[in-house]
Amino acid sequence: MNERRLFVRIPAQLQIFYKIITDKKEKGFIVKDITSGGLRFYSHKFISKGEIIEIKIRIGKPFYLFKAMVKVIWVAEDPQNNKYEVGAKFESISQDSLEKLTSYLDSINR
């Protein structure tokens, strides 16, 4: 399969906190990979395709915590590990956060 991407996926072990907009409870997990266009992470709870999620991610040293809104593009069940793999794209992210994320990704991709 020849996959075409706008952004190169960078493997990452970043802590993520996410909250489904219709749910008030925040959950924490680890990002599997991230780009300046979106991210892939695991969730123990099923999240519907098209769902809008508020996320918080800590990147770099010193740590920079940024918030963004992402839209779930795809969800794949991982029954062996009792969780779901979630792919999401950034819908709303500040210019400052995007610049810091891009700079961070460039620094770890060297």
Number of C-alpha atoms within 10 A of each C-alpha: 3 4 4 7 8 8 11 14 18 16 16 18 14 17 15 19 17 20 17 18 13 9 8 8 9 13 14 15 16 16 21 19 17 23 19 20 18 18 21 22 21 21 20 14 11 14 18 14 14 13 15 21 21 18 19 18 20 16 19 15 7 7 9 12 13 17 17 17 20 24 19 21 16 16 20 13 15 13 8 6 8 10 15 18 19 22 21 23 19 20 15 13 15 12 9 10 15 17 13 18 21 14 14 15 21 11 10 11 11 5
